[in-house]
Each structure stands twice: as C-alpha cells, then as structure tokens.
Amino acid sequence: MIDAGELRKGITIELDGQPYQVLDYQHIKMARGSAQVRLKLRDVRAGHTTERVFQASQKFAKAFLDRRQVQYLYHDGSLYHFMDNETFEQTAVDKALLGDALNYLKDGANLQLLTFKGQTIGIELPVSVELKVAETGPGFKGDTASAGSKPAKLETGITIQVPFFINTGDTIKVDTRTGQYLERKN
C-alpha cells in the first residue's frame, strides 16, 4: 500500500480494480489540519484521463504492470502481432488497445508489452522513434530550422510539422509523447 504522501508522477496505482497512472499530483491543505490530495489519473487500459480527490490519509494499492521486451512483426486486420525477444512467443493485440501508438509503430520496432494480472493492456513506446518522411513540400535554398514549419507525412501515415529544410526521403526523429519533430538523422 502507498500513502498519499508517497505518490509521484508516473506511479501506477490500482483503483476499483483498474490500473491508473498518476499524471499530476497536488496536495491541498484545508483548515483545522485536514488535507486532500487531487490526482490527475490516466486509465492504463482505456487511455482516458480523469481527476479525483481523496483524503490525504487514504492508502492506495500499487498496480504491478508486467513489462516484456517485444518486437513488432506485422498486422492482419485489427490484430497486431508482437514477438517476445526472450521466449520468441507471439502475442496478438487488438488495434483498440494500441490507440495513438499506431502512429509511431513500424515493422521491426522494439518496445515493451504491458500486462496487468495476465491480461495484455497495451504497449509502451520508446521516447523517440526514427521515421522516414514519405511526402512533404519542397525545401528551398536558405531555409533554416527557425524560419517556420511545413506539414510532412511520415511512413506510418501520421502528419507532423517539420522545418522547411526537411525533404521527402529524409529520416527524422519524432517524440512519441508529443508527436513533435526532434531532429534530422543522417
């Protein structure tokens, strides 16, 4: 059990039998010595966020998520297939559980498969991935990194804003948490 004072961003707790990740934590002192804790939580299974208020004296059960290193193989229909890097066992995950992670998923990608009480609940991507620019407007001589941005469609189908000097065929690094351009790779 975790005391309210031990909660931090990134910790996963179990509420009503569901795993929730703490996104934000705020301790509120009230009159006469009482206190409350306001938590912004993300449902690990469904992906939605919620805010809840608890008494500071409340204890929380820590949710134990099993993380396995896997490699993305292929998809057929709405099922995406991953292979465990140690046991070579294959696991199929429904498209609905993957959500926005599909925007950064390419063949052969190494990532972590998350399970909660033996049930697959999703994947955890690395902080950044390298993707090839499939389509973008032309770059012109003199374009710099700080001059502005233009849309670029990447190999996975997602469209992001990139600097003007990025051309079709370039490989770029993208932040998977925000979907923003980080740098061009050589």
N, C-alpha and C positions, 0 to 999 in steps of 0.2 A: 504494500500500500504506500502511496505517496501523499505526503502532507501538501496542502495548498501552497505553502511557502517554498516547496521544492520544485514546483512546476516551472518549466522554462520552455522557450520556443523550440519546437522540433520533437519534444517528448510525445509519445503516443500513449494515450490512456484509454480505458475501456469504460464506456457509459452505456447503460441499458443493453449490454451485450454486444455493442458495436465499437470498433476501434476508431478513435478520433485523434488527429494530430493537432497539438497546440500551435496555433499560428501567432497569437498575441496573448499577452498576459498582463493584467492590470490589477493591482492591489488597492482597494478603496477603504480608507479608514472612516468609520462612522462615529457619531457621538457616543459617549459612555463606554468606550473601549471595544465596541464590536467592529468587525471588519468584514468586507466582502471581497470576493475575487471575481473579476469579469474576464471570461475566456472567449477568445475567438477560435473556433474549432473547425477543422476540415474533416468531414466524414471520409475515411480512407477508402471505403467500398464504393460509395456513390459519388464522391468528389465534391459535393456541395459544402458550403460553409455556413456556420451558424454562430450566434453569440449567446452565451449562457452566463448567468450569475449564480455563484454559490457562496455559502458562508465560508469564512476563512478557516474554520475548524474542521471542515469536511475533508475526508480522505478519499483518494482516487486509486482505482486498481490500474496498475501499469499493464498495457496491452503488449504482448510479446509477438512481434512480427518476425516470421522466419524469412530471411533473405538468402536466395540462392543465385549464384552467378550463372547466367544463361546467355545463349546466343540466339538471335532471331534468325529463323530459317526461311519461312515463306508463309503465305496466307492463301486460303481457299474459301471463298465466300466470306462469311463473317467470322471465321475461325483463324487465329494467328498462331503459328506453331513455333515453339521455342525448345532448344535443347540444353539440358543441364551440362555444364562444362566438365563436371567431375564424373557423373554416372552415365552420361550420354542418353539419359531418359528424356523422351519428348513430352511436352505439355502443350495442350491446345487451350488458348484463352479467347473468350468471346470478345468481339470488337467493342461492345458496350463497356467492358471493364477497362479498356485501354484509353478511351477518351482522347484528350489532346496529344497524348504521347504518340499517336499515329503520325502526327505532322513531322516527327523527327526520326521515325523508325525506317531504317534501310537494311537491306539484306546483309547478314553477317555482323550486325551490330551487337556488341557485348553490353549487357545491362543486368539488372537484378530483378528477379521474380519475387513478388511479395505474397506470402501466405499467412493466413490468420486461422488458427485452430484447424489446420489441414486443408483449408479451402483457399484457392487462388483468388486474390483480391485485386491484383494489378501488377504493374511493373514500375520500376524506378530507373529513370534515365540518368546518364551522366550529366554533369552540369552544363557541358557544351558538347556539340557534335559538329563534324565537318560534313558539309553538304555541297554538292555541285550546283551551280547556277544553270538552270535549264533554259531560261528565257528572260531577257531584260533589254531595255533600250540601249542604244549605242553610247559608248563613252567618247568624250572629245578631248583633244589635247588641252592641257591646262586645268582639267578637272582635279579638284583636291578633295581630301577627306572631310574638310569642314564646310564646303560650299553648299551642301544640301544633300538630298537623297532622292532615289527613284525606286519604284517597285521592281522586285525581282522574284520570278517564280523558280523555286528550287526543285531538285529531283524528286522530292517526296510529295510535291503538289502544293505546299504551303507558299504563300506570297508574303515577303517581308520587305522592309525598306533597307536599301543599301546605298553606300556612297556612289557618286556618279562615275568613278573610275573603275567600278566592277563591270566586267563583261560576261557575256554568255560563255560558259565553259569553265569559268574560274571556280576554284574551290574556296569556300568561306567557312568560318567558324561561327556558329549560332548558339546563343544562350538558350537552353531548353526551358528555363524557368520563365523568361520574359519574351522569348521569340525575337530578340534583337540581334542584329549583326554585331560581331565582336572584332573580327579581323579577316584579312585575306590570307590564304595559305599558298605557299609556292609549290 
